[in-house]
Amino acid sequence: MERKEIFEKLNEIFRNVLDNDEIEVGETTRADDIEEWDSLSHIQMIVAIEKTFKLKFNSREVMKWDNVGEMVDTIMKKI
């Protein structure tokens, strides 16, 4: 799967979980950049990402993410 495809799926997940159709995440997008992105929605997104991509993250991986690009790096390593 290409990086672009992963971002397309992530954008769908972010829009659904955060209930905002205008969200567009990119390489450098951080939680601080999106008002609706809080700790609870973060957990909901992780669960949705795991289901969508059929993979599991460990807490160490999740804690290392500083932006969406790093999240995509981890997804690419696992698929």
mmCIF file of the N, C-alpha and C atoms, coordinates in Angstrom:
data_MODEL
# 
_entry.id   MODEL 
# 
loop_
_atom_site.group_PDB 
_atom_site.id 
_atom_site.type_symbol 
_atom_site.label_atom_id 
_atom_site.label_alt_id 
_atom_site.label_comp_id 
_atom_site.label_asym_id 
_atom_site.label_entity_id 
_atom_site.label_seq_id 
_atom_site.pdbx_PDB_ins_code 
_atom_site.Cartn_x 
_atom_site.Cartn_y 
_atom_site.Cartn_z 
_atom_site.occupancy 
_atom_site.B_iso_or_equiv 
_atom_site.pdbx_formal_charge 
_atom_site.auth_seq_id 
_atom_site.auth_comp_id 
_atom_site.auth_asym_id 
_atom_site.auth_atom_id 
_atom_site.pdbx_PDB_model_num 
ATOM 1   N N  . MET A 1 1  ? 0.844   -1.177 0.000  1.00 0.00 ? 1  MET A N  1 
ATOM 2   C CA . MET A 1 1  ? 0.000   0.000  0.000  1.00 0.00 ? 1  MET A CA 1 
ATOM 3   C C  . MET A 1 1  ? 0.893   1.245  0.000  1.00 0.00 ? 1  MET A C  1 
ATOM 4   N N  . GLU A 1 2  ? 0.539   2.200  -0.804 1.00 0.00 ? 2  GLU A N  1 
ATOM 5   C CA . GLU A 1 2  ? 1.315   3.425  -0.936 1.00 0.00 ? 2  GLU A CA 1 
ATOM 6   C C  . GLU A 1 2  ? 0.967   4.415  0.169  1.00 0.00 ? 2  GLU A C  1 
ATOM 7   N N  . ARG A 1 3  ? 1.891   5.285  0.452  1.00 0.00 ? 3  ARG A N  1 
ATOM 8   C CA . ARG A 1 3  ? 1.710   6.303  1.490  1.00 0.00 ? 3  ARG A CA 1 
ATOM 9   C C  . ARG A 1 3  ? 0.457   7.146  1.220  1.00 0.00 ? 3  ARG A C  1 
ATOM 10  N N  . LYS A 1 4  ? 0.240   7.500  -0.049 1.00 0.00 ? 4  LYS A N  1 
ATOM 11  C CA . LYS A 1 4  ? -0.916  8.312  -0.427 1.00 0.00 ? 4  LYS A CA 1 
ATOM 12  C C  . LYS A 1 4  ? -2.227  7.603  -0.067 1.00 0.00 ? 4  LYS A C  1 
ATOM 13  N N  . GLU A 1 5  ? -2.290  6.302  -0.313 1.00 0.00 ? 5  GLU A N  1 
ATOM 14  C CA . GLU A 1 5  ? -3.491  5.518  0.017  1.00 0.00 ? 5  GLU A CA 1 
ATOM 15  C C  . GLU A 1 5  ? -3.737  5.493  1.523  1.00 0.00 ? 5  GLU A C  1 
ATOM 16  N N  . ILE A 1 6  ? -2.657  5.378  2.284  1.00 0.00 ? 6  ILE A N  1 
ATOM 17  C CA . ILE A 1 6  ? -2.788  5.365  3.746  1.00 0.00 ? 6  ILE A CA 1 
ATOM 18  C C  . ILE A 1 6  ? -3.352  6.696  4.215  1.00 0.00 ? 6  ILE A C  1 
ATOM 19  N N  . PHE A 1 7  ? -2.838  7.797  3.665  1.00 0.00 ? 7  PHE A N  1 
ATOM 20  C CA . PHE A 1 7  ? -3.350  9.116  4.045  1.00 0.00 ? 7  PHE A CA 1 
ATOM 21  C C  . PHE A 1 7  ? -4.818  9.270  3.679  1.00 0.00 ? 7  PHE A C  1 
ATOM 22  N N  . GLU A 1 8  ? -5.228  8.741  2.539  1.00 0.00 ? 8  GLU A N  1 
ATOM 23  C CA . GLU A 1 8  ? -6.639  8.816  2.143  1.00 0.00 ? 8  GLU A CA 1 
ATOM 24  C C  . GLU A 1 8  ? -7.522  8.108  3.166  1.00 0.00 ? 8  GLU A C  1 
ATOM 25  N N  . LYS A 1 9  ? -7.086  6.914  3.593  1.00 0.00 ? 9  LYS A N  1 
ATOM 26  C CA . LYS A 1 9  ? -7.861  6.166  4.595  1.00 0.00 ? 9  LYS A CA 1 
ATOM 27  C C  . LYS A 1 9  ? -7.840  6.873  5.946  1.00 0.00 ? 9  LYS A C  1 
ATOM 28  N N  . LEU A 1 10 ? -6.686  7.424  6.308  1.00 0.00 ? 10 LEU A N  1 
ATOM 29  C CA . LEU A 1 10 ? -6.596  8.136  7.582  1.00 0.00 ? 10 LEU A CA 1 
ATOM 30  C C  . LEU A 1 10 ? -7.497  9.366  7.591  1.00 0.00 ? 10 LEU A C  1 
ATOM 31  N N  . ASN A 1 11 ? -7.550  10.074 6.482  1.00 0.00 ? 11 ASN A N  1 
ATOM 32  C CA . ASN A 1 11 ? -8.434  11.240 6.409  1.00 0.00 ? 11 ASN A CA 1 
ATOM 33  C C  . ASN A 1 11 ? -9.882  10.830 6.638  1.00 0.00 ? 11 ASN A C  1 
ATOM 34  N N  . GLU A 1 12 ? -10.292 9.719  6.065  1.00 0.00 ? 12 GLU A N  1 
ATOM 35  C CA . GLU A 1 12 ? -11.656 9.217  6.296  1.00 0.00 ? 12 GLU A CA 1 
ATOM 36  C C  . GLU A 1 12 ? -11.877 8.906  7.776  1.00 0.00 ? 12 GLU A C  1 
ATOM 37  N N  . ILE A 1 13 ? -10.903 8.238  8.387  1.00 0.00 ? 13 ILE A N  1 
ATOM 38  C CA . ILE A 1 13 ? -11.009 7.866  9.797  1.00 0.00 ? 13 ILE A CA 1 
ATOM 39  C C  . ILE A 1 13 ? -11.087 9.118  10.670 1.00 0.00 ? 13 ILE A C  1 
ATOM 40  N N  . PHE A 1 14 ? -10.193 10.071 10.438 1.00 0.00 ? 14 PHE A N  1 
ATOM 41  C CA . PHE A 1 14 ? -10.191 11.300 11.232 1.00 0.00 ? 14 PHE A CA 1 
ATOM 42  C C  . PHE A 1 14 ? -11.517 12.032 11.088 1.00 0.00 ? 14 PHE A C  1 
ATOM 43  N N  . ARG A 1 15 ? -12.018 12.125 9.861  1.00 0.00 ? 15 ARG A N  1 
ATOM 44  C CA . ARG A 1 15 ? -13.290 12.824 9.628  1.00 0.00 ? 15 ARG A CA 1 
ATOM 45  C C  . ARG A 1 15 ? -14.440 12.130 10.349 1.00 0.00 ? 15 ARG A C  1 
ATOM 46  N N  . ASN A 1 16 ? -14.460 10.799 10.316 1.00 0.00 ? 16 ASN A N  1 
ATOM 47  C CA . ASN A 1 16 ? -15.530 10.046 10.971 1.00 0.00 ? 16 ASN A CA 1 
ATOM 48  C C  . ASN A 1 16 ? -15.447 10.148 12.487 1.00 0.00 ? 16 ASN A C  1 
ATOM 49  N N  . VAL A 1 17 ? -14.277 9.887  13.035 1.00 0.00 ? 17 VAL A N  1 
ATOM 50  C CA . VAL A 1 17 ? -14.116 9.882  14.490 1.00 0.00 ? 17 VAL A CA 1 
ATOM 51  C C  . VAL A 1 17 ? -14.327 11.283 15.071 1.00 0.00 ? 17 VAL A C  1 
ATOM 52  N N  . LEU A 1 18 ? -13.791 12.294 14.393 1.00 0.00 ? 18 LEU A N  1 
ATOM 53  C CA . LEU A 1 18 ? -13.877 13.659 14.908 1.00 0.00 ? 18 LEU A CA 1 
ATOM 54  C C  . LEU A 1 18 ? -15.125 14.391 14.427 1.00 0.00 ? 18 LEU A C  1 
ATOM 55  N N  . ASP A 1 19 ? -15.914 13.719 13.596 1.00 0.00 ? 19 ASP A N  1 
ATOM 56  C CA . ASP A 1 19 ? -17.176 14.269 13.094 1.00 0.00 ? 19 ASP A CA 1 
ATOM 57  C C  . ASP A 1 19 ? -16.981 15.654 12.461 1.00 0.00 ? 19 ASP A C  1 
ATOM 58  N N  . ASN A 1 20 ? -15.986 15.718 11.560 1.00 0.00 ? 20 ASN A N  1 
ATOM 59  C CA . ASN A 1 20 ? -15.684 16.973 10.878 1.00 0.00 ? 20 ASN A CA 1 
ATOM 60  C C  . ASN A 1 20 ? -15.212 16.642 9.462  1.00 0.00 ? 20 ASN A C  1 
ATOM 61  N N  . ASP A 1 21 ? -16.070 16.889 8.493  1.00 0.00 ? 21 ASP A N  1 
ATOM 62  C CA . ASP A 1 21 ? -15.767 16.553 7.099  1.00 0.00 ? 21 ASP A CA 1 
ATOM 63  C C  . ASP A 1 21 ? -14.712 17.451 6.466  1.00 0.00 ? 21 ASP A C  1 
ATOM 64  N N  . GLU A 1 22 ? -14.303 18.488 7.151  1.00 0.00 ? 22 GLU A N  1 
ATOM 65  C CA . GLU A 1 22 ? -13.321 19.422 6.585  1.00 0.00 ? 22 GLU A CA 1 
ATOM 66  C C  . GLU A 1 22 ? -11.890 19.091 6.977  1.00 0.00 ? 22 GLU A C  1 
ATOM 67  N N  . ILE A 1 23 ? -11.705 18.118 7.839  1.00 0.00 ? 23 ILE A N  1 
ATOM 68  C CA . ILE A 1 23 ? -10.354 17.770 8.299  1.00 0.00 ? 23 ILE A CA 1 
ATOM 69  C C  . ILE A 1 23 ? -9.554  17.169 7.151  1.00 0.00 ? 23 ILE A C  1 
ATOM 70  N N  . GLU A 1 24 ? -8.327  17.635 7.033  1.00 0.00 ? 24 GLU A N  1 
ATOM 71  C CA . GLU A 1 24 ? -7.378  17.111 6.044  1.00 0.00 ? 24 GLU A CA 1 
ATOM 72  C C  . GLU A 1 24 ? -6.043  16.966 6.766  1.00 0.00 ? 24 GLU A C  1 
ATOM 73  N N  . VAL A 1 25 ? -5.642  15.729 7.042  1.00 0.00 ? 25 VAL A N  1 
ATOM 74  C CA . VAL A 1 25 ? -4.376  15.510 7.741  1.00 0.00 ? 25 VAL A CA 1 
ATOM 75  C C  . VAL A 1 25 ? -3.254  15.309 6.732  1.00 0.00 ? 25 VAL A C  1 
ATOM 76  N N  . GLY A 1 26 ? -2.064  15.741 7.119  1.00 0.00 ? 26 GLY A N  1 
ATOM 77  C CA . GLY A 1 26 ? -0.879  15.591 6.294  1.00 0.00 ? 26 GLY A CA 1 
ATOM 78  C C  . GLY A 1 26 ? 0.288   15.119 7.138  1.00 0.00 ? 26 GLY A C  1 
ATOM 79  N N  . GLU A 1 27 ? 1.457   15.098 6.538  1.00 0.00 ? 27 GLU A N  1 
ATOM 80  C CA . GLU A 1 27 ? 2.665   14.596 7.203  1.00 0.00 ? 27 GLU A CA 1 
ATOM 81  C C  . GLU A 1 27 ? 2.917   15.247 8.565  1.00 0.00 ? 27 GLU A C  1 
ATOM 82  N N  . THR A 1 28 ? 2.710   16.546 8.649  1.00 0.00 ? 28 THR A N  1 
ATOM 83  C CA . THR A 1 28 ? 3.096   17.275 9.864  1.00 0.00 ? 28 THR A CA 1 
ATOM 84  C C  . THR A 1 28 ? 1.920   17.599 10.784 1.00 0.00 ? 28 THR A C  1 
ATOM 85  N N  . THR A 1 29 ? 0.729   17.086 10.476 1.00 0.00 ? 29 THR A N  1 
ATOM 86  C CA . THR A 1 29 ? -0.441  17.371 11.310 1.00 0.00 ? 29 THR A CA 1 
ATOM 87  C C  . THR A 1 29 ? -0.242  16.775 12.700 1.00 0.00 ? 29 THR A C  1 
ATOM 88  N N  . ARG A 1 30 ? -0.535  17.592 13.713 1.00 0.00 ? 30 ARG A N  1 
ATOM 89  C CA . ARG A 1 30 ? -0.410  17.176 15.115 1.00 0.00 ? 30 ARG A CA 1 
ATOM 90  C C  . ARG A 1 30 ? -1.752  17.375 15.815 1.00 0.00 ? 30 ARG A C  1 
ATOM 91  N N  . ALA A 1 31 ? -1.909  16.772 16.967 1.00 0.00 ? 31 ALA A N  1 
ATOM 92  C CA . ALA A 1 31 ? -3.156  16.900 17.726 1.00 0.00 ? 31 ALA A CA 1 
ATOM 93  C C  . ALA A 1 31 ? -3.477  18.361 18.016 1.00 0.00 ? 31 ALA A C  1 
ATOM 94  N N  . ASP A 1 32 ? -2.458  19.157 18.256 1.00 0.00 ? 32 ASP A N  1 
ATOM 95  C CA . ASP A 1 32 ? -2.669  20.584 18.539 1.00 0.00 ? 32 ASP A CA 1 
ATOM 96  C C  . ASP A 1 32 ? -3.282  21.329 17.355 1.00 0.00 ? 32 ASP A C  1 
ATOM 97  N N  . ASP A 1 33 ? -3.158  20.778 16.159 1.00 0.00 ? 33 ASP A N  1 
ATOM 98  C CA . ASP A 1 33 ? -3.654  21.432 14.947 1.00 0.00 ? 33 ASP A CA 1 
ATOM 99  C C  . ASP A 1 33 ? -5.157  21.246 14.739 1.00 0.00 ? 33 ASP A C  1 
ATOM 100 N N  . ILE A 1 34 ? -5.743  20.266 15.412 1.00 0.00 ? 34 ILE A N  1 
ATOM 101 C CA . ILE A 1 34 ? -7.164  19.936 15.207 1.00 0.00 ? 34 ILE A CA 1 
ATOM 102 C C  . ILE A 1 34 ? -7.894  20.037 16.539 1.00 0.00 ? 34 ILE A C  1 
ATOM 103 N N  . GLU A 1 35 ? -8.812  20.977 16.604 1.00 0.00 ? 35 GLU A N  1 
ATOM 104 C CA . GLU A 1 35 ? -9.509  21.277 17.856 1.00 0.00 ? 35 GLU A CA 1 
ATOM 105 C C  . GLU A 1 35 ? -10.192 20.050 18.462 1.00 0.00 ? 35 GLU A C  1 
ATOM 106 N N  . GLU A 1 36 ? -10.808 19.221 17.629 1.00 0.00 ? 36 GLU A N  1 
ATOM 107 C CA . GLU A 1 36 ? -11.583 18.071 18.120 1.00 0.00 ? 36 GLU A CA 1 
ATOM 108 C C  . GLU A 1 36 ? -10.710 16.902 18.588 1.00 0.00 ? 36 GLU A C  1 
ATOM 109 N N  . TRP A 1 37 ? -9.415  16.940 18.310 1.00 0.00 ? 37 TRP A N  1 
ATOM 110 C CA . TRP A 1 37 ? -8.519  15.828 18.601 1.00 0.00 ? 37 TRP A CA 1 
ATOM 111 C C  . TRP A 1 37 ? -8.055  15.911 20.056 1.00 0.00 ? 37 TRP A C  1 
ATOM 112 N N  . ASP A 1 38 ? -8.720  15.144 20.921 1.00 0.00 ? 38 ASP A N  1 
ATOM 113 C CA . ASP A 1 38 ? -8.338  15.086 22.331 1.00 0.00 ? 38 ASP A CA 1 
ATOM 114 C C  . ASP A 1 38 ? -7.932  13.653 22.687 1.00 0.00 ? 38 ASP A C  1 
ATOM 115 N N  . SER A 1 39 ? -7.690  13.398 23.952 1.00 0.00 ? 39 SER A N  1 
ATOM 116 C CA . SER A 1 39 ? -7.197  12.077 24.354 1.00 0.00 ? 39 SER A CA 1 
ATOM 117 C C  . SER A 1 39 ? -8.201  10.963 24.070 1.00 0.00 ? 39 SER A C  1 
ATOM 118 N N  . LEU A 1 40 ? -9.480  11.225 24.278 1.00 0.00 ? 40 LEU A N  1 
ATOM 119 C CA . LEU A 1 40 ? -10.498 10.208 24.009 1.00 0.00 ? 40 LEU A CA 1 
ATOM 120 C C  . LEU A 1 40 ? -10.606 9.927  22.514 1.00 0.00 ? 40 LEU A C  1 
ATOM 121 N N  . SER A 1 41 ? -10.656 10.968 21.716 1.00 0.00 ? 41 SER A N  1 
ATOM 122 C CA . SER A 1 41 ? -10.757 10.760 20.264 1.00 0.00 ? 41 SER A CA 1 
ATOM 123 C C  . SER A 1 41 ? -9.481  10.107 19.728 1.00 0.00 ? 41 SER A C  1 
ATOM 124 N N  . HIS A 1 42 ? -8.351  10.367 20.372 1.00 0.00 ? 42 HIS A N  1 
ATOM 125 C CA . HIS A 1 42 ? -7.090  9.734  19.961 1.00 0.00 ? 42 HIS A CA 1 
ATOM 126 C C  . HIS A 1 42 ? -7.203  8.205  20.098 1.00 0.00 ? 42 HIS A C  1 
ATOM 127 N N  . ILE A 1 43 ? -7.740  7.763  21.210 1.00 0.00 ? 43 ILE A N  1 
ATOM 128 C CA . ILE A 1 43 ? -7.931  6.325  21.430 1.00 0.00 ? 43 ILE A CA 1 
ATOM 129 C C  . ILE A 1 43 ? -8.917  5.760  20.416 1.00 0.00 ? 43 ILE A C  1 
ATOM 130 N N  . GLN A 1 44 ? -9.993  6.478  20.161 1.00 0.00 ? 44 GLN A N  1 
ATOM 131 C CA . GLN A 1 44 ? -10.981 6.032  19.177 1.00 0.00 ? 44 GLN A CA 1 
ATOM 132 C C  . GLN A 1 44 ? -10.355 5.928  17.786 1.00 0.00 ? 44 GLN A C  1 
ATOM 133 N N  . MET A 1 45 ? -9.487  6.877  17.437 1.00 0.00 ? 45 MET A N  1 
ATOM 134 C CA . MET A 1 45 ? -8.827  6.824  16.127 1.00 0.00 ? 45 MET A CA 1 
ATOM 135 C C  . MET A 1 45 ? -7.871  5.645  16.032 1.00 0.00 ? 45 MET A C  1 
ATOM 136 N N  . ILE A 1 46 ? -7.140  5.388  17.099 1.00 0.00 ? 46 ILE A N  1 
ATOM 137 C CA . ILE A 1 46 ? -6.213  4.255  17.088 1.00 0.00 ? 46 ILE A CA 1 
ATOM 138 C C  . ILE A 1 46 ? -6.977  2.952  16.870 1.00 0.00 ? 46 ILE A C  1 
ATOM 139 N N  . VAL A 1 47 ? -8.087  2.780  17.563 1.00 0.00 ? 47 VAL A N  1 
ATOM 140 C CA . VAL A 1 47 ? -8.908  1.578  17.392 1.00 0.00 ? 47 VAL A CA 1 
ATOM 141 C C  . VAL A 1 47 ? -9.424  1.487  15.954 1.00 0.00 ? 47 VAL A C  1 
ATOM 142 N N  . ALA A 1 48 ? -9.901  2.590  15.415 1.00 0.00 ? 48 ALA A N  1 
ATOM 143 C CA . ALA A 1 48 ? -10.415 2.598  14.041 1.00 0.00 ? 48 ALA A CA 1 
ATOM 144 C C  . ALA A 1 48 ? -9.308  2.307  13.030 1.00 0.00 ? 48 ALA A C  1 
ATOM 145 N N  . ILE A 1 49 ? -8.123  2.833  13.272 1.00 0.00 ? 49 ILE A N  1 
ATOM 146 C CA . ILE A 1 49 ? -6.983  2.584  12.380 1.00 0.00 ? 49 ILE A CA 1 
ATOM 147 C C  . ILE A 1 49 ? -6.594  1.110  12.433 1.00 0.00 ? 49 ILE A C  1 
ATOM 148 N N  . GLU A 1 50 ? -6.546  0.556  13.636 1.00 0.00 ? 50 GLU A N  1 
ATOM 149 C CA . GLU A 1 50 ? -6.206  -0.864 13.777 1.00 0.00 ? 50 GLU A CA 1 
ATOM 150 C C  . GLU A 1 50 ? -7.214  -1.741 13.036 1.00 0.00 ? 50 GLU A C  1 
ATOM 151 N N  . LYS A 1 51 ? -8.496  -1.420 13.141 1.00 0.00 ? 51 LYS A N  1 
ATOM 152 C CA . LYS A 1 51 ? -9.525  -2.202 12.450 1.00 0.00 ? 51 LYS A CA 1 
ATOM 153 C C  . LYS A 1 51 ? -9.409  -2.045 10.942 1.00 0.00 ? 51 LYS A C  1 
ATOM 154 N N  . THR A 1 52 ? -9.226  -0.820 10.480 1.00 0.00 ? 52 THR A N  1 
ATOM 155 C CA . THR A 1 52 ? -9.157  -0.542 9.044  1.00 0.00 ? 52 THR A CA 1 
ATOM 156 C C  . THR A 1 52 ? -7.972  -1.244 8.393  1.00 0.00 ? 52 THR A C  1 
ATOM 157 N N  . PHE A 1 53 ? -6.815  -1.165 9.035  1.00 0.00 ? 53 PHE A N  1 
ATOM 158 C CA . PHE A 1 53 ? -5.595  -1.718 8.454  1.00 0.00 ? 53 PHE A CA 1 
ATOM 159 C C  . PHE A 1 53 ? -5.297  -3.134 8.949  1.00 0.00 ? 53 PHE A C  1 
ATOM 160 N N  . LYS A 1 54 ? -6.155  -3.654 9.831  1.00 0.00 ? 54 LYS A N  1 
ATOM 161 C CA . LYS A 1 54 ? -6.001  -5.004 10.380 1.00 0.00 ? 54 LYS A CA 1 
ATOM 162 C C  . LYS A 1 54 ? -4.608  -5.210 10.991 1.00 0.00 ? 54 LYS A C  1 
ATOM 163 N N  . LEU A 1 55 ? -4.290  -4.340 11.948 1.00 0.00 ? 55 LEU A N  1 
ATOM 164 C CA . LEU A 1 55 ? -3.017  -4.433 12.654 1.00 0.00 ? 55 LEU A CA 1 
ATOM 165 C C  . LEU A 1 55 ? -3.197  -3.970 14.087 1.00 0.00 ? 55 LEU A C  1 
ATOM 166 N N  . LYS A 1 56 ? -2.169  -4.126 14.889 1.00 0.00 ? 56 LYS A N  1 
ATOM 167 C CA . LYS A 1 56 ? -2.202  -3.714 16.297 1.00 0.00 ? 56 LYS A CA 1 
ATOM 168 C C  . LYS A 1 56 ? -0.964  -2.872 16.585 1.00 0.00 ? 56 LYS A C  1 
ATOM 169 N N  . PHE A 1 57 ? -1.160  -1.808 17.347 1.00 0.00 ? 57 PHE A N  1 
ATOM 170 C CA . PHE A 1 57 ? -0.052  -0.976 17.807 1.00 0.00 ? 57 PHE A CA 1 
ATOM 171 C C  . PHE A 1 57 ? 0.212   -1.286 19.267 1.00 0.00 ? 57 PHE A C  1 
ATOM 172 N N  . ASN A 1 58 ? 1.472   -1.204 19.664 1.00 0.00 ? 58 ASN A N  1 
ATOM 173 C CA . ASN A 1 58 ? 1.752   -1.284 21.094 1.00 0.00 ? 58 ASN A CA 1 
ATOM 174 C C  . ASN A 1 58 ? 1.894   0.141  21.632 1.00 0.00 ? 58 ASN A C  1 
ATOM 175 N N  . SER A 1 59 ? 1.838   0.275  22.935 1.00 0.00 ? 59 SER A N  1 
ATOM 176 C CA . SER A 1 59 ? 1.835   1.613  23.533 1.00 0.00 ? 59 SER A CA 1 
ATOM 177 C C  . SER A 1 59 ? 3.119   2.381  23.227 1.00 0.00 ? 59 SER A C  1 
ATOM 178 N N  . ARG A 1 60 ? 4.234   1.690  23.115 1.00 0.00 ? 60 ARG A N  1 
ATOM 179 C CA . ARG A 1 60 ? 5.507   2.344  22.807 1.00 0.00 ? 60 ARG A CA 1 
ATOM 180 C C  . ARG A 1 60 ? 5.451   3.016  21.435 1.00 0.00 ? 60 ARG A C  1 
ATOM 181 N N  . GLU A 1 61 ? 4.864   2.325  20.462 1.00 0.00 ? 61 GLU A N  1 
ATOM 182 C CA . GLU A 1 61 ? 4.738   2.903  19.122 1.00 0.00 ? 61 GLU A CA 1 
ATOM 183 C C  . GLU A 1 61 ? 3.874   4.157  19.148 1.00 0.00 ? 61 GLU A C  1 
ATOM 184 N N  . VAL A 1 62 ? 2.742   4.056  19.811 1.00 0.00 ? 62 VAL A N  1 
ATOM 185 C CA . VAL A 1 62 ? 1.800   5.177  19.864 1.00 0.00 ? 62 VAL A CA 1 
ATOM 186 C C  . VAL A 1 62 ? 2.432   6.376  20.571 1.00 0.00 ? 62 VAL A C  1 
ATOM 187 N N  . MET A 1 63 ? 3.162   6.139  21.637 1.00 0.00 ? 63 MET A N  1 
ATOM 188 C CA . MET A 1 63 ? 3.773   7.224  22.408 1.00 0.00 ? 63 MET A CA 1 
ATOM 189 C C  . MET A 1 63 ? 4.862   7.955  21.616 1.00 0.00 ? 63 MET A C  1 
ATOM 190 N N  . LYS A 1 64 ? 5.462   7.281  20.647 1.00 0.00 ? 64 LYS A N  1 
ATOM 191 C CA . LYS A 1 64 ? 6.532   7.893  19.852 1.00 0.00 ? 64 LYS A CA 1 
ATOM 192 C C  . LYS A 1 64 ? 6.006   8.838  18.780 1.00 0.00 ? 64 LYS A C  1 
ATOM 193 N N  . TRP A 1 65 ? 4.733   8.730  18.428 1.00 0.00 ? 65 TRP A N  1 
ATOM 194 C CA . TRP A 1 65 ? 4.186   9.567  17.357 1.00 0.00 ? 65 TRP A CA 1 
ATOM 195 C C  . TRP A 1 65 ? 4.138   11.024 17.770 1.00 0.00 ? 65 TRP A C  1 
ATOM 196 N N  . ASP A 1 66 ? 4.752   11.863 16.932 1.00 0.00 ? 66 ASP A N  1 
ATOM 197 C CA . ASP A 1 66 ? 4.702   13.304 17.152 1.00 0.00 ? 66 ASP A CA 1 
ATOM 198 C C  . ASP A 1 66 ? 3.765   13.975 16.150 1.00 0.00 ? 66 ASP A C  1 
ATOM 199 N N  . ASN A 1 67 ? 3.498   13.268 15.056 1.00 0.00 ? 67 ASN A N  1 
ATOM 200 C CA . ASN A 1 67 ? 2.613   13.803 14.016 1.00 0.00 ? 67 ASN A CA 1 
ATOM 201 C C  . ASN A 1 67 ? 2.045   12.648 13.199 1.00 0.00 ? 67 ASN A C  1 
ATOM 202 N N  . VAL A 1 68 ? 1.159   12.970 12.276 1.00 0.00 ? 68 VAL A N  1 
ATOM 203 C CA . VAL A 1 68 ? 0.492   11.930 11.480 1.00 0.00 ? 68 VAL A CA 1 
ATOM 204 C C  . VAL A 1 68 ? 1.494   11.220 10.565 1.00 0.00 ? 68 VAL A C  1 
ATOM 205 N N  . GLY A 1 69 ? 2.504   11.914 10.102 1.00 0.00 ? 69 GLY A N  1 
ATOM 206 C CA . GLY A 1 69 ? 3.526   11.282 9.261  1.00 0.00 ? 69 GLY A CA 1 
ATOM 207 C C  . GLY A 1 69 ? 4.213   10.125 9.970  1.00 0.00 ? 69 GLY A C  1 
ATOM 208 N N  . GLU A 1 70 ? 4.483   10.290 11.262 1.00 0.00 ? 70 GLU A N  1 
ATOM 209 C CA . GLU A 1 70 ? 5.103   9.213  12.041 1.00 0.00 ? 70 GLU A CA 1 
ATOM 210 C C  . GLU A 1 70 ? 4.129   8.054  12.238 1.00 0.00 ? 70 GLU A C  1 
ATOM 211 N N  . MET A 1 71 ? 2.842   8.373  12.345 1.00 0.00 ? 71 MET A N  1 
ATOM 212 C CA . MET A 1 71 ? 1.818   7.339  12.418 1.00 0.00 ? 71 MET A CA 1 
ATOM 213 C C  . MET A 1 71 ? 1.823   6.519  11.115 1.00 0.00 ? 71 MET A C  1 
ATOM 214 N N  . VAL A 1 72 ? 1.915   7.209  10.005 1.00 0.00 ? 72 VAL A N  1 
ATOM 215 C CA . VAL A 1 72 ? 1.937   6.536  8.700  1.00 0.00 ? 72 VAL A CA 1 
ATOM 216 C C  . VAL A 1 72 ? 3.190   5.675  8.570  1.00 0.00 ? 72 VAL A C  1 
ATOM 217 N N  . ASP A 1 73 ? 4.320   6.157  9.053  1.00 0.00 ? 73 ASP A N  1 
ATOM 218 C CA . ASP A 1 73 ? 5.559   5.354  9.019  1.00 0.00 ? 73 ASP A CA 1 
ATOM 219 C C  . ASP A 1 73 ? 5.344   4.022  9.726  1.00 0.00 ? 73 ASP A C  1 
ATOM 220 N N  . THR A 1 74 ? 4.711   4.063  10.899 1.00 0.00 ? 74 THR A N  1 
ATOM 221 C CA . THR A 1 74 ? 4.460   2.847  11.663 1.00 0.00 ? 74 THR A CA 1 
ATOM 222 C C  . THR A 1 74 ? 3.493   1.916  10.916 1.00 0.00 ? 74 THR A C  1 
ATOM 223 N N  . ILE A 1 75 ? 2.451   2.489  10.338 1.00 0.00 ? 75 ILE A N  1 
ATOM 224 C CA . ILE A 1 75 ? 1.490   1.678  9.576  1.00 0.00 ? 75 ILE A CA 1 
ATOM 225 C C  . ILE A 1 75 ? 2.207   0.992  8.416  1.00 0.00 ? 75 ILE A C  1 
ATOM 226 N N  . MET A 1 76 ? 3.051   1.736  7.708  1.00 0.00 ? 76 MET A N  1 
ATOM 227 C CA . MET A 1 76 ? 3.752   1.163  6.548  1.00 0.00 ? 76 MET A CA 1 
ATOM 228 C C  . MET A 1 76 ? 4.672   0.008  6.954  1.00 0.00 ? 76 MET A C  1 
ATOM 229 N N  . LYS A 1 77 ? 5.295   0.110  8.114  1.00 0.00 ? 77 LYS A N  1 
ATOM 230 C CA . LYS A 1 77 ? 6.163   -0.964 8.594  1.00 0.00 ? 77 LYS A CA 1 
ATOM 231 C C  . LYS A 1 77 ? 5.377   -2.234 8.914  1.00 0.00 ? 77 LYS A C  1 
ATOM 232 N N  . LYS A 1 78 ? 4.112   -2.056 9.335  1.00 0.00 ? 78 LYS A N  1 
ATOM 233 C CA . LYS A 1 78 ? 3.323   -3.189 9.801  1.00 0.00 ? 78 LYS A CA 1 
ATOM 234 C C  . LYS A 1 78 ? 2.513   -3.872 8.700  1.00 0.00 ? 78 LYS A C  1 
ATOM 235 N N  . ILE A 1 79 ? 2.278   -3.183 7.588  1.00 0.00 ? 79 ILE A N  1 
ATOM 236 C CA . ILE A 1 79 ? 1.452   -3.824 6.549  1.00 0.00 ? 79 ILE A CA 1 
ATOM 237 C C  . ILE A 1 79 ? 2.300   -4.409 5.427  1.00 0.00 ? 79 ILE A C  1 
# 
